[in-house]
Amino acid sequence: MKSINLTGMAMVLFAVLLSLFVLIGLQLFRFESKVYRQHEIEEVKQQLDERAAALKARIYANIYAVSGVKSLVAMNPDLTQDDFSRAMAVQFREKADLRNIGLARDMVIRFMYPLQGNEAAIGLDYRQQPNQIEAVRLALGLNKIVLAGPVSLVQGGEGLIARIPIRVDDPASGKERFWGFASVVMDMESIFAGAGIRANDGALRISLRGRDAGGPEGEVFWGDASVFARDPVTQTIELPYGSWQLGAIPAAGWSPYPILDAPMMWMYLVVVSAILMFSIVIIILLAKTKKATNTLKKERDLFAEGPVFTIEWRAEPQDRWSMVYVSTNVEQILGYRAADLIDADFCYSSLIHPDDLSRILAELQSNIEAGTDRFEASYRLRTGNGHFVWLYDFTILVRDQAGRVSGMRSYLYDQSAQKYAEEALRLAEARLEKTAYELTENIPIGTYTMVQPADGGMAKFAFMSSRFLELTGLSRAEAVTDTLRAFACVHPDDYDDWVALNAKAFAEQAPFFGETRLLIDGQVRWVTAESFPRTLADGTTVWEGVLADITDRKRAEEALTESLGRFNDLVDHVSVGVYVFWHRGDGQSDFEYVSDGWCSMNQLDREAVLADPNVAVEVIHPEDLAEFKRCNQQAIEDKSQFRWEGRVIVGGVVSHMLIESSPLFFDNGDSRWFGIQQDITERKRAEVLLRETNNALENEIIKRTLVTEELRIKTDLLEKLSRQDALTEIPNRRHFNERAKLEWQRAQRVGLPLSLIMIDIDYFKKYNDHYGHADGDACLKQVARALKACVERPLDLVARYGGEEFVALLPETDRSGAGHLAEQMRAAVEALSIPHADSSVAGVVTLSVGVATHKDGNAKANLSQLQACADQALYRAKHQGRNRVELEATPPEQQTSV
């Protein structure tokens, strides 16, 4: 009778399985097709993300490489072309993407770098350029950088134009006023090539749209426009204002799923055929193994709903890591269905973080070869939503009688909380090091710059902050004279390794980082040194680095290491305690199971706990007991997961514990709770230490920043006051002397004329005696304003030379032009009609003026000779009747009086 029933059951099962496998085959085909397409998309997206990040970084690097022009204009609104060229030469160095930069004061381009080849742009008025004024007005209205283009460049190729609005302080109103624009032209092809973007690079077909930062709705301006009509992978590139959109597809287009060449489909047909052929045998074998299955199921049910999930593997897991069983709670922990993980095509190693994979495979192989049957590891695993979580994995190897591995069982739980706390501490340290590198003299981090010759000789110190000298115990003269003196303070035990590490970095010209001990005045301090090389065009290598005192951090690390060691000593095989607890419908409760780890963690006897559950409650801290009971009652009422963090007292010691459990409810009112208990004392201490460290760091940064800003403001104010005459508010003699030296050197270098005008108010002493010093000061102010108004070119300078004397410096001005301007000045002051009753020249204030010119047939040996000639001309003007202009003495046939 049983045989007949079994035969009928087998026939029915055969028909059901045949229908089911047909449906599964169709679903498998759809699923594999989708996975195949998704894999293609992920590959394209990964490559496109790299190119997009590189393109964005290159654009911003070029823009911000010249963004310092705003500070240059703010510090010197009246800068010259020479000042501008020198500043931009530094910024354009090794920036192959930059074509040129222009400064448009009041909407008119007045300065350009490089000037050669761009002279025609000088004087261009944006208000007269219909094709550019809209972008200019947009940048002005937004008061931010606006990127326009690409546009065709006269020099060839296509370029991008970044317009940077510049505002400066207006002393009259106390507010900022619009000064003008900086326009930066960048070579688009150079930028794209540097970012690794090509229209068809063999792997991808790429297109770019959003001309003039128009975003996804903008015009396609680079690549094949048809890419955006073929379901591309896209990436948005955010610009200072607006955006671009990159689109990409595989170079050969999206390919269909290769069903005839897919091993999965052939494997499926083979497996289905085998299953159908041996279905009757399997039914018989299922009956024989039912008892073993029930035993295994009981063990699996222990973790089926808790925070710990189990996985069972086939033999030789190092090959594909295929699984035969996964507990059902894996879906709520990792977001994967158990059925998907057990699939024969699923490869567990594909979920492991790439940075952890090789280490885990090596550890597994090593344990198998060493005959270790129980071991543990921590690594990161990708969840169903694409995030990575840290897992603690306790693994047991199952061996047959011959000692061969026949299977493997792993117990895993989420360890992310502890790992995130450790990562937060690491990031805090990294942020501290970065902040220390960016600050200079006013922070407790030593900064230095070393210059290594192109021939690879010994590097020399070019700059050392005060903190650097303090940390090394050196004087500035000692470090500059002998570079090796900086190594003399290294601890003797570290000296050889430290010197070798530095020598290796200099030889390879690679970024340097190291930690060592210093021995200063008998005290040992830990320091970290970090420097990065930058090779200039002439082959010289500049090393910019920082030296930081990390003694306190080292001590904290040693304390943390000691604490972690004590924590690890408490962990035997599994670092959590596991328990199963019953809450009865009549209000009674009892423990069904407690692990050895749980008993050891709470220092309780298993038999005592199983006999009386209240023994477990007695270890909870009295101040946290009410909250524990409330959370427990709330979980029962809501039929939700129980989670509690609090203190326990075990052996007189207070510890922090994390207790989590998941319930299973029955119709009779009973509930069964599967839970774990984890000691989180060290994590709590680390969180407290991290908060205190972050707070201290943020407070220190705020203090240092305020002090630095205050010092900068005071320095700028003193610098300005030291160069300006307090009474007339025009440049003083010191400013004139500095400018005169620079213009003399430039005149010598480029061979252009340089003129000098010496000016003296006629009979000013009598004016003061007659009208008083108050009116005398007022007279000096009016004369200064009149003289300054006569000068229109940015290069020209009018300054107060002393008392009633003034001076005018006129670069690139010949003898005739200087004489003409001198006469304008004399006439302008006379036109003021300032009464002067004691003047023997006129009834108003007048000037005597002397003019001298370098070059123009009368070259001077030096600047002093030029000034002497102007003084002599002024002397003749006074002795020939005053209120007149005299040019420097020349041969009789060339002498002229104005």
C-alpha positions, 0 to 999 in steps of 0.5 A: 500500500505504501509502495502504491502511494509512493509511486503515485506521489512520485508521478504527481511530484514529477508532473508538478516539478516539470511545470515548476521547472518550466516556469523557473526557467523562464524567470531565470532567463528574465533574471539573468538578462536583467543581471547581465544588463545591470552588470553592464550598467554598473561597469559603465557607471564606474568608468563614467564616475571616474571620468566625471570626478576627474573632469570636475576636479580639473575644472575647479583646479584651474578656476581656483588656481587663479581665484587669488586674483580677487585678493590681488585686486583687493590689496592693490586696486590700482595695480599695474600690468607688471604687477598683474603679470608677475602674480599670474606667472606664478599661478599659470606655472604648470597649468597647461589648461589655462590659455589667458586671463584678463582683468576688466576694470569697470567692464573694460579689459585693462590687463592681460596675461600673457600679454604677448599675442593678446594685445588686441584684447586690451581696451575691449569693453564688455558693454559693446560685446552683445555675445558676451554681455549677458554672461557678464551680467549674469555673473554680476547679478549672482556675484559668483563665478560663471562658466560660459562656453565652450566657444571657438578660440581664435588661437584654435580649438575650443575653450571655456571662459570663467568670469570672476566678479571682483569687489573691493572696499569703498573707503567713502561708503564703508561698503564693497563696490564693484571693481570689475571682472577677471575672465579666465580662458581654459583650453577645453580639449586639454581639460578633457584629455587630462581628465581621460575623456574621449568621444570613443576610447574603445570602452565607452561612447561619451557625450556631454550636454549643457552648453553655458552650464545649461544642465540636462536641458542644454545643448549637446556640445561634445561627443555623439548626440545620439548617445542620449537617445540610447538609454545612457548612464548619466552623471551630473557635473556641478559647476560654480553656477549651473551644470553639465551632464555626461552620458555614456554607453558601451562602445559597441552599444548595449548587448543582449543576454547570450543565452546560448553561451550562458553556463547558467542556463546549461547548468540549469537544464542539467540540474533539472534533468538530474532532479527529475530523474532522481525525484523518486530516490530523493523522496525515499532519502528525505524520509530517511533523513527526516530525523537528522533534518529535524535535529539540524532545524532545531539548532538553526531555529535558535538563531532564526529570528535573532540578530545573529544569522547562520550560514552553512557552506559546501566543501572547498569554500575557497573556490566559490563560497557557495552556500547550502543553508542561510537562516531566514533572519538574514533578510532583515539584517542584510536585505537579501532573501535566503533563497537568493543567497543559496542560488548555485550561481551566487558567489558570496565573495562578491559581497565582501568589500574589495579591500577585505577580500584577499585577506579573508581568502588568505586567512581561510586557506591558512586555517584549513591548511593548519587544521584549525577548526574554529576561528573568527574574522571581521570584514565588510559586507555589502547589503541589499541597498548597496551599503557596507556593514562590518560583520563579526564571523565565527566559523566552525569547520566540519571534517570527515573521518579522514580529516578532510573538510566536508563543510563549514558553518559560520555565525555572523552578527553586525559589528558596525557600531564598534567599527564606526566608533573606531573609524570616527576616531581615525577621521578625527585624527586625520582632520586634525592633521589636515587642519594643522597642515593648512594653518601656519605660524599661529597654530601648534604645528610646525611647517617648513619648505625645502628646496632640492636642486635639479641635480639631486643634491642636498635639499636646503631649508627655505622656510621654517615656522616658529613652531617647527624650530621649537619642536626641533630645538634648532635656531633658524640660522642653524637649520639654514646653515646645515640641513643635517642639524634637523636630524640631530634631535632624533632619538638615537634608537630611531636615527638610522631608520629616520635618515634612511626613510628621508633619503629614500623619499628624496631619491624617489621624489615621492610623498613622505610620511613618517613618525619618530621620537625626538630627544629635546633637553632630555625629554622624549616627544613623538612627532609626525612629519609629512611632506609632498614634492612639487617639481618646477619647470627648471627641475628644482623640487620644492618640498612643502611639509608639516611637523606635528607633536603627536605625543598626546595622541601616542599616549592615547593610542597606547591607552586605547590599545591596552583597553582593547587588549583587556577587552579581547582577553574577555572574548573566547570564541564568540564575543557575544552572549546568546540566550533564549527566553520565554515570556508566558501568557500568564505573566511567568517567564524563564530561560530556555538556553544561555551560552557559556559566553553569556554566563561568563559575561554576567558571572552567573551559573547556568543552572541557577539562571535556568532555575530562577530568571530573576537572578539575571535581572539582579546584575542590572544597575539599580538606576537603569532597572526601571528603564530596562523593565519599561523597554521589555514591557513595551516590546511585549505590548508592541510585539517588536524587537527588544533593544536596551543599552545600559549598565550592569554590575558584575563582580562589583564592576560597572559595565555597559551592555547592549542586549537585543532580542527578536520575538516569536509569538504564539496563539496561546499568548506565549512568546519566545525571545532569541537574543544576544548580549554584548559588552559595549563598555570600551565603545562607550569610553571611546565615544566619550573620548571622541566627543571630548577630542572633537570639542577641544579641536574645534575650540582650538581652531576657532581661537587660532582662526580669530587671532590670525584674522585679527593679525592680518587686518592690523598688518594690512592697516599698518602697511597702508598707513606706512605708505600714505601721507596722513595730511594729504592722503596721497602716497608719501616719500617712502612709497615714492622711493620704493616705486622709483626703484622699481620703475628705474629697474624696469626702465633699464630692463625694457629700454623705455623712458622714465621722467621725474617732476619735482614741485615746490609751492612758491613762498609757502613759508610766508603763506604759513606765517601770514594765514596760519598753519591750519590754512597752510594744511588746507592749502597743501590738501587742495594742491595735492588733489589738483596734482593727483587729478592731472594724472590719468594713467595707472602707472603714474604716481604723485607723492608728497616729498616733504613739507611743501614739496611734491614729486611726480613719477612718470614711467614710459613718458618722454621729455616732451610729455613730461613737460606738457604734464608739468605745465598742466599741474602748474596751471591747475594749481594757479587755477585754484585761485588760493589767495596768497597776499605775501607772494611776490609772483602772483596774488594766488598760490603758484608752483615752481616745477623742475623736469628731468628725463632718463633716455631721450638722448640724455640717459642717466647713470642711476636714479640719484642722477635723475633726481639731481637733474630734476632738483637742478631744473627746479632750482632754475625755475625758482631763480628765473622768477618762479611760477614756471616749469623748467626742463633739465639742462640740455645742450644750448640748442635743445634748452626749452622753457615752458 
